[in-house]
Amino acid sequence: MADEEEGNHVLDLCGGQLPDLEKVTIGDDVQEIDLTENRLKEVDGRILNLRGLKRISFRKNLLTDVEALDEMSSAGGLLELVLYDNHIKKLPPLGNFKMISKFDSSYNKVRSMEPVRALSSSVEELYLASNKIVEIEPMAHLTNLKVLELGYNRIRKMDAVAECWSGLRELWLGKNKIQEIRGLGSLTGLTKLSIQNNRITKMEGLETLVNLEELYLSFNGLTKIEGLENLKGLKVLDLASNQIERIEGLGTLAALEDLWLDNNAIEVVENIDHLAELRTLYLEGNKCRREEYRGTVIAMLPKLEKLDVEELPTR
């Protein structure tokens, strides 16, 4: 049943499992519409005619053709457009969305980022995870972009990132086919970087990311911890499920709070006694045995709260 919040101009149809909106009243003054978890196969024409719409979510529906969104009367003032988890193969033209700050077309069947090139420079969050994208398009005009999610695609190279988003704060590229860390030199404002589950064999190209707080490189082919000297503000480091043989290269990471090194080839637990802020440490699945390192690790790390799956008592 529709839930329209009086005064807030919000139409909430979340979870209605509606095949269409024929029996739904849509007021002319509606500013936000949530159509999450319905069974809509097309965009209702009344939505296209709304002039004051600011936010709309089609999350988890059955849309295949969204070309009509280009004709929205409210396109020029729309702030958020969510198309997450539908059956969309081609994005609509996006040039009319002059004020949009968030665009999400994750979990669809999109093969190209080309239509996104027409987005306004106002966009701050761009989500295109779990599609079939093979190449990152250079979009130098997106100067306000802060979050870019391109995980679970078919991307092999990340070079174009350097040409696009110098103000980027979060970059998510997990589960692609990337072999080298490249193109990050100018992204000095980056705070979160995920390139986990790719084909990377060397930790390089991270030197200029001096503001990085979270780095995720699990499920790659890394054999050595290196290139982190300048990342002094790093709080989270995930290197799980690689081929790392030795704990090293962490000398300047005194602010580190979470460290994942599980499922590697580490024989000796060493070079971590200076990590006084460490709260979480995963070492299971290595050559070193838990009964050998448990007592030593707990003694040397006074703030440690979790070792592998064990929650430690307050000390």
C-alpha positions as CSV (number, residue, x, y, z in Angstrom):
1,M,0.0,0.0,0.0
2,A,1.2,3.5,-0.9
3,D,2.5,5.5,2.0
4,E,2.6,9.2,1.2
5,E,4.1,11.3,3.9
6,E,2.1,14.4,4.3
7,G,4.2,17.6,4.2
8,N,7.3,15.7,3.1
9,H,5.9,14.9,-0.4
10,V,7.3,11.4,-0.2
11,L,5.7,8.4,-1.9
12,D,6.9,5.2,-0.3
13,L,6.0,2.0,-2.2
14,C,8.9,0.0,-1.0
15,G,8.3,-3.8,-0.9
16,G,4.9,-3.6,-2.5
17,Q,5.6,-6.2,-5.2
18,L,3.4,-4.2,-7.6
19,P,3.4,-5.2,-11.3
20,D,2.4,-1.6,-12.2
21,L,1.2,1.6,-10.6
22,E,-2.3,1.8,-12.1
23,K,-4.0,1.8,-8.7
24,V,-1.6,4.2,-7.1
25,T,-2.3,7.9,-6.7
26,I,0.7,10.0,-7.6
27,G,0.3,13.6,-6.4
28,D,1.6,16.4,-8.6
29,D,3.6,17.7,-5.6
30,V,5.6,14.5,-4.9
31,Q,9.3,15.2,-4.5
32,E,10.6,11.7,-3.5
33,I,9.5,8.2,-4.7
34,D,10.7,4.9,-3.4
35,L,9.8,2.0,-5.7
36,T,12.2,-0.5,-4.2
37,E,11.3,-4.2,-4.4
38,N,8.4,-4.1,-6.8
39,R,7.8,-5.9,-10.2
40,L,7.7,-2.9,-12.5
41,K,8.7,-3.5,-16.1
42,E,8.3,0.1,-17.3
43,V,8.3,3.6,-16.1
44,D,4.9,5.0,-15.3
45,G,4.1,8.0,-17.5
46,R,2.9,10.1,-14.6
47,I,6.3,9.9,-13.1
48,L,7.8,11.3,-16.2
49,N,5.5,14.3,-16.0
50,L,6.3,15.3,-12.4
51,R,8.0,18.6,-12.3
52,G,9.2,18.8,-8.7
53,L,10.7,15.3,-8.3
54,K,14.0,15.3,-6.5
55,R,14.8,11.7,-5.7
56,I,13.5,8.4,-7.2
57,S,14.5,4.8,-6.6
58,F,13.6,1.9,-8.9
59,R,15.8,-0.5,-6.9
60,K,15.1,-4.2,-7.4
61,N,12.5,-4.1,-10.2
62,L,12.2,-5.7,-13.6
63,L,13.0,-2.7,-15.8
64,T,14.7,-3.4,-19.2
65,D,14.2,-0.2,-21.1
66,V,14.7,3.1,-19.3
67,E,15.2,5.4,-22.4
68,A,12.1,7.3,-21.3
69,L,13.8,8.8,-18.3
70,D,15.5,11.2,-20.6
71,E,12.1,12.8,-21.1
72,M,11.4,13.4,-17.4
73,S,10.0,16.9,-16.7
74,S,12.0,16.9,-13.5
75,A,15.3,15.9,-15.0
76,G,16.9,19.3,-14.6
77,G,16.2,19.3,-10.9
78,L,16.6,15.6,-10.0
79,L,19.2,15.0,-7.3
80,E,19.2,11.1,-7.1
81,L,18.4,8.4,-9.6
82,V,18.7,4.8,-8.5
83,L,18.3,2.0,-11.0
84,Y,20.0,-0.7,-8.9
85,D,19.3,-4.4,-9.6
86,N,17.1,-4.4,-12.7
87,H,17.6,-5.9,-16.2
88,I,19.0,-2.8,-17.9
89,K,21.4,-3.3,-20.8
90,K,21.7,0.3,-22.0
91,L,21.6,3.4,-19.9
92,P,19.4,6.3,-20.9
93,P,20.8,9.6,-22.2
94,L,21.8,11.5,-19.1
95,G,22.6,14.9,-20.4
96,N,19.4,16.5,-19.1
97,F,20.2,15.7,-15.4
98,K,21.8,19.0,-14.6
99,M,21.8,18.9,-10.8
100,I,22.1,15.1,-10.1
101,S,24.4,14.2,-7.2
102,K,23.9,10.5,-7.0
103,F,23.4,8.0,-9.9
104,D,23.3,4.3,-9.2
105,S,22.9,1.6,-12.0
106,S,24.6,-1.2,-10.2
107,Y,23.6,-4.9,-10.7
108,N,22.4,-4.5,-14.3
109,K,23.8,-5.7,-17.6
110,V,25.4,-2.4,-18.8
111,R,28.4,-2.9,-21.1
112,S,29.6,0.7,-21.5
113,M,30.1,3.8,-19.4
114,E,29.7,6.0,-22.5
115,P,26.3,7.5,-21.5
116,V,27.7,8.5,-18.2
117,R,30.0,10.9,-20.0
118,A,27.0,13.2,-20.4
119,L,26.3,13.5,-16.7
120,S,26.6,16.9,-15.2
121,S,29.6,17.9,-13.1
122,S,27.3,18.1,-10.1
123,V,27.5,14.3,-9.6
124,E,29.2,13.3,-6.4
125,E,28.4,9.5,-6.2
126,L,28.5,7.1,-9.2
127,Y,27.7,3.5,-8.7
128,L,28.0,1.0,-11.6
129,A,29.0,-2.2,-9.7
130,S,28.2,-5.7,-11.1
131,N,27.6,-4.9,-14.7
132,K,29.6,-6.0,-17.8
133,I,31.8,-2.9,-18.2
134,V,35.2,-3.5,-19.8
135,E,36.7,0.0,-19.8
136,I,36.8,3.0,-17.6
137,E,35.8,6.1,-19.6
138,P,37.8,9.3,-19.0
139,M,35.4,12.0,-17.7
140,A,37.5,15.0,-16.7
141,H,34.5,17.2,-16.3
142,L,33.2,15.3,-13.2
143,T,35.2,17.5,-10.9
144,N,32.9,16.9,-7.9
145,L,32.9,13.2,-8.0
146,K,33.7,11.8,-4.6
147,V,32.7,8.1,-4.7
148,L,33.1,5.7,-7.7
149,E,32.0,2.1,-7.5
150,L,33.0,-0.2,-10.4
151,G,33.4,-3.5,-8.6
152,Y,32.3,-6.8,-10.2
153,N,32.9,-5.8,-13.8
154,R,35.4,-6.9,-16.5
155,I,37.8,-4.0,-16.3
156,R,41.5,-4.8,-17.1
157,K,43.1,-1.4,-16.8
158,M,42.6,1.5,-14.4
159,D,44.8,4.1,-16.1
160,A,41.9,6.4,-17.1
161,V,41.2,7.1,-13.4
162,A,44.0,9.6,-13.4
163,E,42.4,11.7,-16.2
164,C,39.1,11.9,-14.5
165,W,38.6,12.4,-10.8
166,S,41.3,14.3,-8.9
167,G,38.9,15.0,-6.1
168,L,37.9,11.4,-5.6
169,R,37.6,10.1,-2.0
170,E,36.5,6.5,-2.5
171,L,37.4,4.2,-5.4
172,W,36.0,0.6,-5.5
173,L,37.4,-1.7,-8.2
174,G,37.1,-5.1,-6.5
175,K,36.4,-8.3,-8.5
176,N,37.7,-7.2,-11.9
177,K,40.6,-8.3,-14.1
178,I,43.2,-5.6,-13.2
179,Q,46.8,-6.7,-13.2
180,E,48.6,-3.5,-12.3
181,I,47.9,-0.6,-9.9
182,R,48.3,2.4,-12.1
183,G,46.9,5.9,-12.6
184,L,46.4,6.8,-9.0
185,G,49.2,9.4,-8.7
186,S,47.0,12.5,-8.8
187,L,44.3,11.1,-6.4
188,T,46.0,12.5,-3.3
189,G,42.6,13.0,-1.6
190,L,41.7,9.3,-1.7
191,T,40.7,7.9,1.6
192,K,39.3,4.4,0.6
193,L,40.7,2.2,-2.1
194,S,39.5,-1.3,-2.9
195,I,41.2,-3.4,-5.7
196,Q,40.6,-6.8,-4.0
197,N,39.9,-9.9,-6.0
198,N,41.9,-9.0,-9.1
199,R,45.2,-10.2,-10.6
200,I,47.7,-7.8,-9.0
201,T,51.1,-9.3,-8.2
202,K,52.9,-6.2,-6.8
203,M,52.1,-3.4,-4.4
204,E,53.1,-0.3,-6.4
205,G,51.6,3.1,-7.4
206,L,50.4,3.9,-3.9
207,E,53.1,6.4,-2.9
208,T,51.1,9.6,-3.4
209,L,48.0,8.4,-1.5
210,V,49.0,10.1,1.7
211,N,45.4,10.5,2.9
212,L,44.5,6.9,2.5
213,E,42.7,5.4,5.5
214,E,41.5,2.1,4.1
215,L,43.2,-0.2,1.6
216,Y,41.7,-3.5,0.4
217,L,44.0,-5.8,-1.7
218,S,42.8,-9.3,-0.6
219,F,42.5,-12.2,-3.1
220,N,45.3,-11.1,-5.4
221,G,48.7,-12.6,-6.2
222,L,50.9,-10.5,-3.9
223,T,54.1,-12.0,-2.5
224,K,55.5,-9.0,-0.6
225,I,54.2,-6.1,1.5
226,E,55.8,-2.9,0.1
227,G,55.1,0.6,-1.0
228,L,53.2,1.7,2.1
229,E,55.8,4.0,3.6
230,N,53.9,7.2,2.9
231,L,50.5,5.9,4.0
232,K,51.0,7.0,7.6
233,G,47.3,7.6,8.3
234,L,46.2,4.1,7.1
235,K,43.8,2.5,9.6
236,V,42.5,-0.6,7.7
237,L,44.8,-2.9,5.6
238,D,43.4,-6.0,4.0
239,L,46.0,-8.3,2.4
240,A,44.2,-11.6,3.1
241,S,44.3,-14.5,0.7
242,N,47.5,-13.6,-1.2
243,Q,50.9,-15.4,-1.2
244,I,52.8,-13.2,1.3
245,E,55.6,-15.0,3.0
246,R,56.8,-12.3,5.5
247,I,55.3,-9.5,7.7
248,E,57.3,-6.4,6.7
249,G,56.8,-2.9,5.3
250,L,54.5,-1.8,8.1
251,G,57.1,0.4,9.9
252,T,55.4,3.7,9.4
253,L,51.8,2.5,9.9
254,A,51.5,3.4,13.5
255,A,47.8,4.4,13.1
256,L,46.8,1.0,11.8
257,E,43.7,-0.4,13.6
258,D,42.6,-3.4,11.4
259,L,45.1,-5.8,9.7
260,W,44.0,-8.8,7.7
261,L,46.9,-11.2,6.8
262,D,45.0,-14.5,6.9
263,N,45.4,-17.2,4.3
264,N,48.9,-16.3,3.2
265,A,52.2,-18.1,3.5
266,I,53.6,-16.4,6.6
267,E,55.8,-18.6,8.8
268,V,56.8,-16.2,11.6
269,V,54.7,-13.4,13.3
270,E,57.1,-10.5,13.5
271,N,57.4,-6.7,12.9
272,I,54.0,-5.8,14.4
273,D,55.0,-4.8,18.0
274,H,55.0,-1.1,17.0
275,L,51.3,-1.3,15.9
276,A,50.0,0.0,19.3
277,E,46.6,1.1,17.9
278,L,45.8,-2.3,16.4
279,R,42.3,-3.6,17.4
280,T,41.8,-6.4,14.9
281,L,44.3,-8.9,13.6
282,Y,43.7,-11.9,11.4
283,L,46.6,-14.4,10.9
284,E,44.8,-17.8,10.6
285,G,45.4,-19.9,7.5
286,N,49.2,-19.2,7.4
287,K,52.1,-21.6,8.0
288,C,52.6,-20.2,11.5
289,R,50.5,-22.0,14.1
290,R,47.9,-20.1,16.3
291,E,49.1,-21.8,19.5
292,E,52.6,-20.4,18.8
293,Y,51.7,-16.8,18.1
294,R,48.5,-16.2,20.2
295,G,50.2,-15.4,23.6
296,T,52.9,-13.3,22.1
297,V,50.6,-11.2,19.9
298,I,48.2,-10.5,22.8
299,A,51.1,-9.5,25.0
300,M,52.6,-7.1,22.5
301,L,49.4,-5.4,21.3
302,P,47.6,-3.9,24.4
303,K,44.6,-2.5,22.4
304,L,43.9,-5.7,20.5
305,E,40.2,-6.7,20.7
306,K,40.0,-9.5,18.1
307,L,42.5,-12.1,17.1
308,D,41.3,-14.2,14.2
309,V,37.8,-15.2,15.2
310,E,38.4,-14.8,18.9
311,E,37.0,-11.8,20.8
312,L,39.5,-10.9,23.4
313,P,38.5,-9.8,26.9
314,T,39.0,-6.2,27.9
315,R,42.4,-5.7,29.5
